[in-house]
Amino acid sequence: MKAEKNQTTEKFKSKIGGQALIEGIMMLGVHKGAMACRLPDGSIDLETWDEHNGKDAPLYRRIPFVRGTFNFIGSMAKGYKYLMKSADKQIPEDEKAQTKGESAVTGLIMTLGTVIGVAFALAIFMFLPKWLVGFITPVKEMRILRSVLEGIVKIAIFVGYMAVTALMKDIAVTYRYHGAEHKTIACHEAKLPLTVENVRKQIRFHKRCGTSFIFIVLMVSIFVMCFIPFTVTWQRIVSGFVLLPVVIGISYELIRLAGNNDNAFTRVLSAPGLWLQRITTKEPTDAQIEVAIAAIKPCIPDNIEEDVW
């Protein structure tokens, strides 16, 4: 906790965001994206590519309440792509040569596994809470109370899942990279030189974290479902799917508001997500911080004003 107490003052809010990968980190800036991974031989592999996250972004990614869904889907797709690439980089080159003929089959299996995993996750969050609460006869016809109870079940499942996965060795390593990502962005926002020593001083919690976003989605879904008149379980499940873009759109604007402002409302809004980050982020090692620094540097624009939120 010493690193959290030594947090330096934020000088500006950066547009750069990131994601922890397998032994690595992806960062996305206004004009550049980058992925840095620690290879099995101890070196850091860096890939960069062009991004369009500023004024040159497509119109549908800039319209309030519309941009949320498109940006979320885009982030999910890009996150999956580079997560798979980071996993591939952990396979030694000699092993890749031996299994070259199997790579296509392996890739197909991993893709199918991901699709099934996403479908399973949606089933758990969209179907299970509504199905379970549907058995509570006294609240079946009370849509507001029923929506609140469904939301509580969703949050319990989410927090439980995060807590259980944090006990897994490989996931724990990823959570440390997650902490390195946050601390490095905080160092950049404090306008300090990007060194391991300066990054280590930063707090590992960030208002614009994906963990916070998911929690806000869960809270907004409770609010939106309160207005759904249906009490039949399958009708509520279908309504939840149909209204998902609305929920994500509202949630995206709220996470932007929380990330760009500091007042009583945004502090209350951010508090649950920041608390959850105590599970999904861990204090990183110096080697993991080095990876995060390598990932963020290409994403910082020459004109720093372009990076100001």
Secondary structure, 3 states (H helix, E strand, C coil): CHHHHCCCCCCCCECCEEEEECCEEEEECCCEEEEEEECCCCCEEEEEEECCCCCCCCHHHCCCCCHHHHHHHHHHHHHHHHHHHHHHCCCCHHHHHHCHHHHHHHHHHHHHHHHHHHHHHHHHHHHHHHHHHCCCHHHCCCHHHHHHHHHHHHHHHHHHHHHHHCCCHHHHHHHHHHHHHHHHHHHHHCCCCCCHHHHHCCCCCCCCCHHHHHHHHHHHHHHHHCCCCCCCHHHHHHHHHHCHHHHHHHHHHHHHHHHHCCCHHHHHHHHHHHHHHHHHCCCCCHHHHHHHHHHHHHHCCCCHHHHEC
